[in-house]
């Protein structure tokens, strides 16, 4: 998109999360770095969704339940 292949060397250390989450974090970091280098890259990266953070988080466990959505086994009698 920004036609900068081979112009920059990138070294990344990522901790936590899974493979997909780490890959998306690296993608977002590189996109943000490119925008800081040249603001014109933002016009190409924003519509492609490369500057958007995935806001999904783990739902918290509720009291009186086994997990976030799973309930304890219900016995009618």
PDB file with one MODEL, atoms N, CA, C and O in Angstrom:
MODEL        1
ATOM      1  N   UNK A   1       0.815  -1.203   0.000  1.00  0.00           N
ATOM      2  CA  UNK A   1       0.000   0.000   0.000  1.00  0.00           C
ATOM      3  C   UNK A   1       0.854   1.260   0.000  1.00  0.00           C
ATOM      4  O   UNK A   1       0.580   2.207  -0.737  1.00  0.00           O
ATOM      5  N   UNK A   2       1.894   1.264   0.836  1.00  0.00           N
ATOM      6  CA  UNK A   2       2.727   2.464   0.931  1.00  0.00           C
ATOM      7  C   UNK A   2       3.944   2.389   0.018  1.00  0.00           C
ATOM      8  O   UNK A   2       4.715   3.343  -0.081  1.00  0.00           O
ATOM      9  N   UNK A   3       4.111   1.245  -0.650  1.00  0.00           N
ATOM     10  CA  UNK A   3       5.222   1.040  -1.583  1.00  0.00           C
ATOM     11  C   UNK A   3       6.581   1.313  -0.931  1.00  0.00           C
ATOM     12  O   UNK A   3       7.440   1.973  -1.516  1.00  0.00           O
ATOM     13  N   UNK A   4       6.762   0.794   0.290  1.00  0.00           N
ATOM     14  CA  UNK A   4       8.019   0.978   1.018  1.00  0.00           C
ATOM     15  C   UNK A   4       8.710  -0.353   1.281  1.00  0.00           C
ATOM     16  O   UNK A   4       9.503  -0.459   2.216  1.00  0.00           O
ATOM     17  N   UNK A   5       8.424  -1.364   0.480  1.00  0.00           N
ATOM     18  CA  UNK A   5       9.023  -2.685   0.672  1.00  0.00           C
ATOM     19  C   UNK A   5      10.533  -2.587   0.460  1.00  0.00           C
ATOM     20  O   UNK A   5      10.998  -2.081  -0.561  1.00  0.00           O
ATOM     21  N   UNK A   6      11.288  -3.080   1.442  1.00  0.00           N
ATOM     22  CA  UNK A   6      12.744  -3.083   1.336  1.00  0.00           C
ATOM     23  C   UNK A   6      13.418  -1.799   1.773  1.00  0.00           C
ATOM     24  O   UNK A   6      14.646  -1.716   1.757  1.00  0.00           O
ATOM     25  N   UNK A   7      12.643  -0.790   2.166  1.00  0.00           N
ATOM     26  CA  UNK A   7      13.241   0.486   2.580  1.00  0.00           C
ATOM     27  C   UNK A   7      13.563   0.517   4.071  1.00  0.00           C
ATOM     28  O   UNK A   7      14.448   1.261   4.495  1.00  0.00           O
ATOM     29  N   UNK A   8      12.858  -0.280   4.869  1.00  0.00           N
ATOM     30  CA  UNK A   8      13.025  -0.246   6.322  1.00  0.00           C
ATOM     31  C   UNK A   8      13.326  -1.644   6.847  1.00  0.00           C
ATOM     32  O   UNK A   8      12.826  -2.639   6.322  1.00  0.00           O
ATOM     33  N   UNK A   9      14.154  -1.704   7.896  1.00  0.00           N
ATOM     34  CA  UNK A   9      14.409  -2.947   8.623  1.00  0.00           C
ATOM     35  C   UNK A   9      13.599  -2.900   9.912  1.00  0.00           C
ATOM     36  O   UNK A   9      13.641  -1.908  10.639  1.00  0.00           O
ATOM     37  N   UNK A  10      12.867  -3.965  10.192  1.00  0.00           N
ATOM     38  CA  UNK A  10      11.996  -4.003  11.362  1.00  0.00           C
ATOM     39  C   UNK A  10      12.396  -5.172  12.245  1.00  0.00           C
ATOM     40  O   UNK A  10      12.479  -6.309  11.782  1.00  0.00           O
ATOM     41  N   UNK A  11      12.648  -4.888  13.530  1.00  0.00           N
ATOM     42  CA  UNK A  11      12.902  -5.917  14.533  1.00  0.00           C
ATOM     43  C   UNK A  11      11.818  -5.790  15.593  1.00  0.00           C
ATOM     44  O   UNK A  11      11.608  -4.707  16.139  1.00  0.00           O
ATOM     45  N   UNK A  12      11.126  -6.892  15.888  1.00  0.00           N
ATOM     46  CA  UNK A  12       9.973  -6.840  16.782  1.00  0.00           C
ATOM     47  C   UNK A  12      10.089  -7.904  17.860  1.00  0.00           C
ATOM     48  O   UNK A  12      10.434  -9.050  17.570  1.00  0.00           O
ATOM     49  N   UNK A  13       9.801  -7.532  19.107  1.00  0.00           N
ATOM     50  CA  UNK A  13       9.648  -8.476  20.215  1.00  0.00           C
ATOM     51  C   UNK A  13       8.205  -8.386  20.687  1.00  0.00           C
ATOM     52  O   UNK A  13       7.740  -7.306  21.052  1.00  0.00           O
ATOM     53  N   UNK A  14       7.494  -9.505  20.685  1.00  0.00           N
ATOM     54  CA  UNK A  14       6.092  -9.517  21.093  1.00  0.00           C
ATOM     55  C   UNK A  14       5.920 -10.546  22.194  1.00  0.00           C
ATOM     56  O   UNK A  14       6.427 -11.663  22.090  1.00  0.00           O
ATOM     57  N   UNK A  15       5.202 -10.173  23.256  1.00  0.00           N
ATOM     58  CA  UNK A  15       4.962 -11.068  24.380  1.00  0.00           C
ATOM     59  C   UNK A  15       3.467 -11.179  24.623  1.00  0.00           C
ATOM     60  O   UNK A  15       2.729 -10.212  24.434  1.00  0.00           O
ATOM     61  N   UNK A  16       3.020 -12.354  25.039  1.00  0.00           N
ATOM     62  CA  UNK A  16       1.630 -12.571  25.411  1.00  0.00           C
ATOM     63  C   UNK A  16       0.726 -12.784  24.217  1.00  0.00           C
ATOM     64  O   UNK A  16       1.095 -12.500  23.077  1.00  0.00           O
ATOM     65  N   UNK A  17      -0.460 -13.287  24.494  1.00  0.00           N
ATOM     66  CA  UNK A  17      -1.430 -13.519  23.436  1.00  0.00           C
ATOM     67  C   UNK A  17      -1.087 -14.722  22.584  1.00  0.00           C
ATOM     68  O   UNK A  17      -0.133 -15.448  22.863  1.00  0.00           O
ATOM     69  N   UNK A  18      -1.870 -14.922  21.548  1.00  0.00           N
ATOM     70  CA  UNK A  18      -1.645 -16.034  20.632  1.00  0.00           C
ATOM     71  C   UNK A  18      -0.987 -15.564  19.353  1.00  0.00           C
ATOM     72  O   UNK A  18      -0.612 -14.399  19.222  1.00  0.00           O
ATOM     73  N   UNK A  19      -0.851 -16.479  18.413  1.00  0.00           N
ATOM     74  CA  UNK A  19      -0.183 -16.153  17.153  1.00  0.00           C
ATOM     75  C   UNK A  19      -0.899 -15.052  16.379  1.00  0.00           C
ATOM     76  O   UNK A  19      -0.263 -14.116  15.893  1.00  0.00           O
ATOM     77  N   UNK A  20      -2.211 -15.161  16.265  1.00  0.00           N
ATOM     78  CA  UNK A  20      -2.972 -14.170  15.503  1.00  0.00           C
ATOM     79  C   UNK A  20      -2.927 -12.808  16.178  1.00  0.00           C
ATOM     80  O   UNK A  20      -2.748 -11.787  15.513  1.00  0.00           O
ATOM     81  N   UNK A  21      -3.089 -12.787  17.499  1.00  0.00           N
ATOM     82  CA  UNK A  21      -3.045 -11.527  18.233  1.00  0.00           C
ATOM     83  C   UNK A  21      -1.700 -10.845  18.117  1.00  0.00           C
ATOM     84  O   UNK A  21      -1.623  -9.625  17.971  1.00  0.00           O
ATOM     85  N   UNK A  22      -0.637 -11.633  18.181  1.00  0.00           N
ATOM     86  CA  UNK A  22       0.702 -11.070  18.042  1.00  0.00           C
ATOM     87  C   UNK A  22       0.921 -10.527  16.634  1.00  0.00           C
ATOM     88  O   UNK A  22       1.510  -9.460  16.464  1.00  0.00           O
ATOM     89  N   UNK A  23       0.449 -11.260  15.625  1.00  0.00           N
ATOM     90  CA  UNK A  23       0.602 -10.811  14.239  1.00  0.00           C
ATOM     91  C   UNK A  23      -0.147  -9.502  14.008  1.00  0.00           C
ATOM     92  O   UNK A  23       0.358  -8.607  13.331  1.00  0.00           O
ATOM     93  N   UNK A  24      -1.347  -9.388  14.567  1.00  0.00           N
ATOM     94  CA  UNK A  24      -2.119  -8.161  14.404  1.00  0.00           C
ATOM     95  C   UNK A  24      -1.480  -7.002  15.161  1.00  0.00           C
ATOM     96  O   UNK A  24      -1.541  -5.861  14.704  1.00  0.00           O
ATOM     97  N   UNK A  25      -0.868  -7.279  16.311  1.00  0.00           N
ATOM     98  CA  UNK A  25      -0.177  -6.231  17.065  1.00  0.00           C
ATOM     99  C   UNK A  25       1.033  -5.715  16.282  1.00  0.00           C
ATOM    100  O   UNK A  25       1.292  -4.512  16.254  1.00  0.00           O
ATOM    101  N   UNK A  26       1.763  -6.623  15.654  1.00  0.00           N
ATOM    102  CA  UNK A  26       2.915  -6.228  14.832  1.00  0.00           C
ATOM    103  C   UNK A  26       2.439  -5.399  13.641  1.00  0.00           C
ATOM    104  O   UNK A  26       3.036  -4.375  13.310  1.00  0.00           O
ATOM    105  N   UNK A  27       1.367  -5.847  13.006  1.00  0.00           N
ATOM    106  CA  UNK A  27       0.814  -5.126  11.849  1.00  0.00           C
ATOM    107  C   UNK A  27       0.424  -3.699  12.228  1.00  0.00           C
ATOM    108  O   UNK A  27       0.717  -2.753  11.497  1.00  0.00           O
ATOM    109  N   UNK A  28      -0.244  -3.549  13.384  1.00  0.00           N
ATOM    110  CA  UNK A  28      -0.668  -2.231  13.844  1.00  0.00           C
ATOM    111  C   UNK A  28       0.535  -1.358  14.178  1.00  0.00           C
ATOM    112  O   UNK A  28       0.552  -0.171  13.854  1.00  0.00           O
ATOM    113  N   UNK A  29       1.541  -1.943  14.826  1.00  0.00           N
ATOM    114  CA  UNK A  29       2.736  -1.181  15.186  1.00  0.00           C
ATOM    115  C   UNK A  29       3.489  -0.674  13.972  1.00  0.00           C
ATOM    116  O   UNK A  29       3.935   0.473  13.948  1.00  0.00           O
ATOM    117  N   UNK A  30       3.633  -1.522  12.966  1.00  0.00           N
ATOM    118  CA  UNK A  30       4.327  -1.108  11.738  1.00  0.00           C
ATOM    119  C   UNK A  30       3.526  -0.027  11.021  1.00  0.00           C
ATOM    120  O   UNK A  30       4.104   0.930  10.507  1.00  0.00           O
ATOM    121  N   UNK A  31       2.211  -0.168  10.980  1.00  0.00           N
ATOM    122  CA  UNK A  31       1.364   0.830  10.324  1.00  0.00           C
ATOM    123  C   UNK A  31       1.466   2.181  11.019  1.00  0.00           C
ATOM    124  O   UNK A  31       1.556   3.217  10.361  1.00  0.00           O
ATOM    125  N   UNK A  32       1.453   2.169  12.357  1.00  0.00           N
ATOM    126  CA  UNK A  32       1.569   3.428  13.102  1.00  0.00           C
ATOM    127  C   UNK A  32       2.933   4.071  12.904  1.00  0.00           C
ATOM    128  O   UNK A  32       3.044   5.294  12.812  1.00  0.00           O
ATOM    129  N   UNK A  33       3.978   3.238  12.840  1.00  0.00           N
ATOM    130  CA  UNK A  33       5.322   3.767  12.618  1.00  0.00           C
ATOM    131  C   UNK A  33       5.428   4.412  11.239  1.00  0.00           C
ATOM    132  O   UNK A  33       6.046   5.466  11.094  1.00  0.00           O
ATOM    133  N   UNK A  34       4.834   3.789  10.234  1.00  0.00           N
ATOM    134  CA  UNK A  34       4.847   4.367   8.889  1.00  0.00           C
ATOM    135  C   UNK A  34       4.116   5.709   8.856  1.00  0.00           C
ATOM    136  O   UNK A  34       4.527   6.622   8.141  1.00  0.00           O
ATOM    137  N   UNK A  35       3.036   5.831   9.625  1.00  0.00           N
ATOM    138  CA  UNK A  35       2.295   7.093   9.675  1.00  0.00           C
ATOM    139  C   UNK A  35       3.109   8.195  10.345  1.00  0.00           C
ATOM    140  O   UNK A  35       2.994   9.363   9.976  1.00  0.00           O
ATOM    141  N   UNK A  36       3.934   7.830  11.330  1.00  0.00           N
ATOM    142  CA  UNK A  36       4.787   8.830  11.975  1.00  0.00           C
ATOM    143  C   UNK A  36       5.897   9.287  11.044  1.00  0.00           C
ATOM    144  O   UNK A  36       6.302  10.449  11.080  1.00  0.00           O
ATOM    145  N   UNK A  37       6.390   8.376  10.207  1.00  0.00           N
ATOM    146  CA  UNK A  37       7.441   8.726   9.251  1.00  0.00           C
ATOM    147  C   UNK A  37       6.890   9.659   8.183  1.00  0.00           C
ATOM    148  O   UNK A  37       7.501  10.679   7.863  1.00  0.00           O
ATOM    149  N   UNK A  38       5.731   9.305   7.633  1.00  0.00           N
ATOM    150  CA  UNK A  38       5.137  10.097   6.560  1.00  0.00           C
ATOM    151  C   UNK A  38       3.621  10.090   6.740  1.00  0.00           C
ATOM    152  O   UNK A  38       2.991   9.036   6.657  1.00  0.00           O
ATOM    153  N   UNK A  39       3.035  11.262   6.985  1.00  0.00           N
ATOM    154  CA  UNK A  39       1.600  11.363   7.247  1.00  0.00           C
ATOM    155  C   UNK A  39       0.757  10.994   6.028  1.00  0.00           C
ATOM    156  O   UNK A  39      -0.423  10.678   6.177  1.00  0.00           O
ATOM    157  N   UNK A  40       1.327  11.027   4.842  1.00  0.00           N
ATOM    158  CA  UNK A  40       0.571  10.693   3.632  1.00  0.00           C
ATOM    159  C   UNK A  40       0.230   9.203   3.564  1.00  0.00           C
ATOM    160  O   UNK A  40      -0.722   8.818   2.885  1.00  0.00           O
ATOM    161  N   UNK A  41       0.999   8.361   4.263  1.00  0.00           N
ATOM    162  CA  UNK A  41       0.708   6.927   4.287  1.00  0.00           C
ATOM    163  C   UNK A  41      -0.639   6.651   4.941  1.00  0.00           C
ATOM    164  O   UNK A  41      -1.284   5.645   4.644  1.00  0.00           O
ATOM    165  N   UNK A  42      -1.065   7.547   5.833  1.00  0.00           N
ATOM    166  CA  UNK A  42      -2.323   7.365   6.554  1.00  0.00           C
ATOM    167  C   UNK A  42      -3.510   7.264   5.584  1.00  0.00           C
ATOM    168  O   UNK A  42      -4.460   6.520   5.831  1.00  0.00           O
ATOM    169  N   UNK A  43      -3.445   8.012   4.493  1.00  0.00           N
ATOM    170  CA  UNK A  43      -4.541   8.013   3.521  1.00  0.00           C
ATOM    171  C   UNK A  43      -4.723   6.647   2.868  1.00  0.00           C
ATOM    172  O   UNK A  43      -5.835   6.294   2.476  1.00  0.00           O
ATOM    173  N   UNK A  44      -3.652   5.879   2.747  1.00  0.00           N
ATOM    174  CA  UNK A  44      -3.741   4.544   2.154  1.00  0.00           C
ATOM    175  C   UNK A  44      -4.002   3.472   3.212  1.00  0.00           C
ATOM    176  O   UNK A  44      -4.706   2.498   2.945  1.00  0.00           O
ATOM    177  N   UNK A  45      -3.438   3.646   4.415  1.00  0.00           N
ATOM    178  CA  UNK A  45      -3.539   2.615   5.457  1.00  0.00           C
ATOM    179  C   UNK A  45      -4.896   2.614   6.160  1.00  0.00           C
ATOM    180  O   UNK A  45      -5.403   1.552   6.520  1.00  0.00           O
ATOM    181  N   UNK A  46      -5.486   3.788   6.359  1.00  0.00           N
ATOM    182  CA  UNK A  46      -6.748   3.889   7.096  1.00  0.00           C
ATOM    183  C   UNK A  46      -7.895   3.154   6.391  1.00  0.00           C
ATOM    184  O   UNK A  46      -8.586   2.372   7.044  1.00  0.00           O
ATOM    185  N   UNK A  47      -8.130   3.368   5.093  1.00  0.00           N
ATOM    186  CA  UNK A  47      -9.226   2.633   4.434  1.00  0.00           C
ATOM    187  C   UNK A  47      -8.999   1.119   4.391  1.00  0.00           C
ATOM    188  O   UNK A  47      -9.959   0.352   4.327  1.00  0.00           O
ATOM    189  N   UNK A  48      -7.744   0.689   4.427  1.00  0.00           N
ATOM    190  CA  UNK A  48      -7.440  -0.747   4.402  1.00  0.00           C
ATOM    191  C   UNK A  48      -7.636  -1.386   5.773  1.00  0.00           C
ATOM    192  O   UNK A  48      -7.531  -2.606   5.906  1.00  0.00           O
ATOM    193  N   UNK A  49      -7.921  -0.572   6.801  1.00  0.00           N
ATOM    194  CA  UNK A  49      -8.158  -1.094   8.145  1.00  0.00           C
ATOM    195  C   UNK A  49      -6.894  -1.443   8.901  1.00  0.00           C
ATOM    196  O   UNK A  49      -6.955  -2.172   9.891  1.00  0.00           O
ATOM    197  N   UNK A  50      -5.750  -0.943   8.461  1.00  0.00           N
ATOM    198  CA  UNK A  50      -4.481  -1.290   9.108  1.00  0.00           C
ATOM    199  C   UNK A  50      -4.178  -0.419  10.325  1.00  0.00           C
ATOM    200  O   UNK A  50      -3.232  -0.702  11.060  1.00  0.00           O
ATOM    201  N   UNK A  51      -4.958   0.629  10.549  1.00  0.00           N
ATOM    202  CA  UNK A  51      -4.733   1.491  11.709  1.00  0.00           C
ATOM    203  C   UNK A  51      -5.801   1.281  12.777  1.00  0.00           C
ATOM    204  O   UNK A  51      -5.894   2.062  13.725  1.00  0.00           O
ATOM    205  N   UNK A  52      -6.602   0.235  12.631  1.00  0.00           N
ATOM    206  CA  UNK A  52      -7.683  -0.033  13.573  1.00  0.00           C
ATOM    207  C   UNK A  52      -7.281  -1.149  14.523  1.00  0.00           C
ATOM    208  O   UNK A  52      -6.889  -2.233  14.091  1.00  0.00           O
ATOM    209  N   UNK A  53      -7.379  -0.876  15.828  1.00  0.00           N
ATOM    210  CA  UNK A  53      -7.066  -1.884  16.834  1.00  0.00           C
ATOM    211  C   UNK A  53      -8.274  -2.789  17.021  1.00  0.00           C
ATOM    212  O   UNK A  53      -9.413  -2.322  17.008  1.00  0.00           O
ATOM    213  N   UNK A  54      -8.028  -4.086  17.196  1.00  0.00           N
ATOM    214  CA  UNK A  54      -9.105  -5.033  17.460  1.00  0.00           C
ATOM    215  C   UNK A  54      -9.503  -4.882  18.925  1.00  0.00           C
ATOM    216  O   UNK A  54      -8.756  -5.280  19.819  1.00  0.00           O
ATOM    217  N   UNK A  55     -10.669  -4.312  19.167  1.00  0.00           N
ATOM    218  CA  UNK A  55     -11.076  -3.938  20.523  1.00  0.00           C
ATOM    219  C   UNK A  55     -11.712  -5.082  21.305  1.00  0.00           C
ATOM    220  O   UNK A  55     -12.123  -4.885  22.448  1.00  0.00           O
ATOM    221  N   UNK A  56     -11.803  -6.273  20.712  1.00  0.00           N
ATOM    222  CA  UNK A  56     -12.445  -7.380  21.429  1.00  0.00           C
ATOM    223  C   UNK A  56     -11.587  -7.814  22.613  1.00  0.00           C
ATOM    224  O   UNK A  56     -10.377  -8.002  22.492  1.00  0.00           O
ATOM    225  N   UNK A  57     -12.242  -7.968  23.755  1.00  0.00           N
ATOM    226  CA  UNK A  57     -11.552  -8.380  24.968  1.00  0.00           C
ATOM    227  C   UNK A  57     -12.272  -9.603  25.550  1.00  0.00           C
ATOM    228  O   UNK A  57     -13.408  -9.904  25.182  1.00  0.00           O
ATOM    229  N   UNK A  58     -11.596 -10.291  26.453  1.00  0.00           N
ATOM    230  CA  UNK A  58     -12.194 -11.452  27.115  1.00  0.00           C
ATOM    231  C   UNK A  58     -13.269 -10.956  28.075  1.00  0.00           C
ATOM    232  O   UNK A  58     -13.033 -10.051  28.876  1.00  0.00           O
ATOM    233  N   UNK A  59     -14.449 -11.556  27.984  1.00  0.00           N
ATOM    234  CA  UNK A  59     -15.542 -11.179  28.868  1.00  0.00           C
ATOM    235  C   UNK A  59     -15.256 -11.698  30.276  1.00  0.00           C
ATOM    236  O   UNK A  59     -14.768 -12.815  30.443  1.00  0.00           O
ATOM    237  N   UNK A  60     -15.557 -10.894  31.273  1.00  0.00           N
ATOM    238  CA  UNK A  60     -15.224 -11.282  32.642  1.00  0.00           C
ATOM    239  C   UNK A  60     -16.144 -12.376  33.159  1.00  0.00           C
ATOM    240  O   UNK A  60     -17.274 -12.527  32.695  1.00  0.00           O
ATOM    241  N   UNK A  61     -15.639 -13.145  34.136  1.00  0.00           N
ATOM    242  CA  UNK A  61     -16.426 -14.188  34.781  1.00  0.00           C
ATOM    243  C   UNK A  61     -17.396 -13.521  35.747  1.00  0.00           C
ATOM    244  O   UNK A  61     -17.013 -12.627  36.501  1.00  0.00           O
ATOM    245  N   UNK A  62     -18.660 -13.961  35.722  1.00  0.00           N
ATOM    246  CA  UNK A  62     -19.659 -13.388  36.605  1.00  0.00           C
ATOM    247  C   UNK A  62     -19.820 -14.252  37.853  1.00  0.00           C
ATOM    248  O   UNK A  62     -19.646 -15.468  37.788  1.00  0.00           O
ATOM    249  N   UNK A  63     -20.150 -13.638  38.984  1.00  0.00           N
ATOM    250  CA  UNK A  63     -20.367 -14.425  40.200  1.00  0.00           C
ATOM    251  C   UNK A  63     -21.620 -15.292  40.066  1.00  0.00           C
ATOM    252  O   UNK A  63     -22.608 -14.880  39.458  1.00  0.00           O
ATOM    253  N   UNK A  64     -21.567 -16.485  40.635  1.00  0.00           N
ATOM    254  CA  UNK A  64     -22.701 -17.405  40.559  1.00  0.00           C
ATOM    255  C   UNK A  64     -22.742 -18.186  39.259  1.00  0.00           C
ATOM    256  O   UNK A  64     -23.708 -18.902  38.995  1.00  0.00           O
ATOM    257  N   UNK A  65     -21.709 -18.055  38.448  1.00  0.00           N
ATOM    258  CA  UNK A  65     -21.617 -18.801  37.197  1.00  0.00           C
ATOM    259  C   UNK A  65     -20.262 -19.472  37.125  1.00  0.00           C
ATOM    260  O   UNK A  65     -19.325 -19.103  37.833  1.00  0.00           O
ATOM    261  N   UNK A  66     -20.176 -20.483  36.240  1.00  0.00           N
ATOM    262  CA  UNK A  66     -18.926 -21.221  36.102  1.00  0.00           C
ATOM    263  C   UNK A  66     -17.888 -20.410  35.335  1.00  0.00           C
ATOM    264  O   UNK A  66     -16.716 -20.376  35.708  1.00  0.00           O
ATOM    265  N   UNK A  67     -18.331 -19.751  34.251  1.00  0.00           N
ATOM    266  CA  UNK A  67     -17.458 -18.906  33.430  1.00  0.00           C
ATOM    267  C   UNK A  67     -18.229 -17.644  33.051  1.00  0.00           C
ATOM    268  O   UNK A  67     -19.201 -17.288  33.717  1.00  0.00           O
ATOM    269  N   UNK A  68     -17.805 -16.972  31.992  1.00  0.00           N
ATOM    270  CA  UNK A  68     -18.463 -15.728  31.604  1.00  0.00           C
ATOM    271  C   UNK A  68     -19.912 -15.960  31.175  1.00  0.00           C
ATOM    272  O   UNK A  68     -20.805 -15.213  31.575  1.00  0.00           O
ATOM    273  N   UNK A  69     -20.149 -16.999  30.359  1.00  0.00           N
ATOM    274  CA  UNK A  69     -21.498 -17.288  29.876  1.00  0.00           C
ATOM    275  C   UNK A  69     -22.040 -18.619  30.391  1.00  0.00           C
ATOM    276  O   UNK A  69     -23.252 -18.795  30.514  1.00  0.00           O
ATOM    277  N   UNK A  70     -21.132 -19.560  30.694  1.00  0.00           N
ATOM    278  CA  UNK A  70     -21.544 -20.902  31.119  1.00  0.00           C
ATOM    279  C   UNK A  70     -22.100 -20.848  32.545  1.00  0.00           C
ATOM    280  O   UNK A  70     -21.500 -20.250  33.438  1.00  0.00           O
ATOM    281  N   UNK A  71     -23.260 -21.487  32.741  1.00  0.00           N
ATOM    282  CA  UNK A  71     -23.879 -21.531  34.067  1.00  0.00           C
ATOM    283  C   UNK A  71     -23.549 -22.864  34.733  1.00  0.00           C
ATOM    284  O   UNK A  71     -23.095 -23.808  34.086  1.00  0.00           O
ATOM    285  N   UNK A  72     -23.792 -22.915  36.048  1.00  0.00           N
ATOM    286  CA  UNK A  72     -23.708 -24.196  36.735  1.00  0.00           C
ATOM    287  C   UNK A  72     -24.884 -25.059  36.278  1.00  0.00           C
ATOM    288  O   UNK A  72     -25.910 -24.536  35.843  1.00  0.00           O
ATOM    289  N   UNK A  73     -24.733 -26.381  36.378  1.00  0.00           N
ATOM    290  CA  UNK A  73     -25.790 -27.286  35.924  1.00  0.00           C
ATOM    291  C   UNK A  73     -27.061 -27.037  36.723  1.00  0.00           C
ATOM    292  O   UNK A  73     -27.030 -26.931  37.949  1.00  0.00           O
ATOM    293  N   UNK A  74     -28.189 -26.945  36.005  1.00  0.00           N
ATOM    294  CA  UNK A  74     -29.477 -26.665  36.629  1.00  0.00           C
ATOM    295  C   UNK A  74     -30.260 -27.962  36.791  1.00  0.00           C
ATOM    296  O   UNK A  74     -30.404 -28.736  35.845  1.00  0.00           O
ATOM    297  N   UNK A  75     -30.758 -28.187  37.989  1.00  0.00           N
ATOM    298  CA  UNK A  75     -31.571 -29.372  38.248  1.00  0.00           C
ATOM    299  C   UNK A  75     -32.980 -28.918  38.600  1.00  0.00           C
ATOM    300  O   UNK A  75     -33.185 -28.166  39.553  1.00  0.00           O
ATOM    301  N   UNK A  76     -33.946 -29.386  37.818  1.00  0.00           N
ATOM    302  CA  UNK A  76     -35.330 -28.960  38.024  1.00  0.00           C
ATOM    303  C   UNK A  76     -35.900 -29.556  39.313  1.00  0.00           C
ATOM    304  O   UNK A  76     -36.687 -28.925  40.018  1.00  0.00           O
ATOM    305  N   UNK A  77     -35.477 -30.794  39.599  1.00  0.00           N
ATOM    306  CA  UNK A  77     -36.001 -31.464  40.799  1.00  0.00           C
ATOM    307  C   UNK A  77     -34.881 -31.859  41.725  1.00  0.00           C
ATOM    308  O   UNK A  77     -35.130 -32.433  42.785  1.00  0.00           O
TER     309      UNK A  77
ENDMDL
END
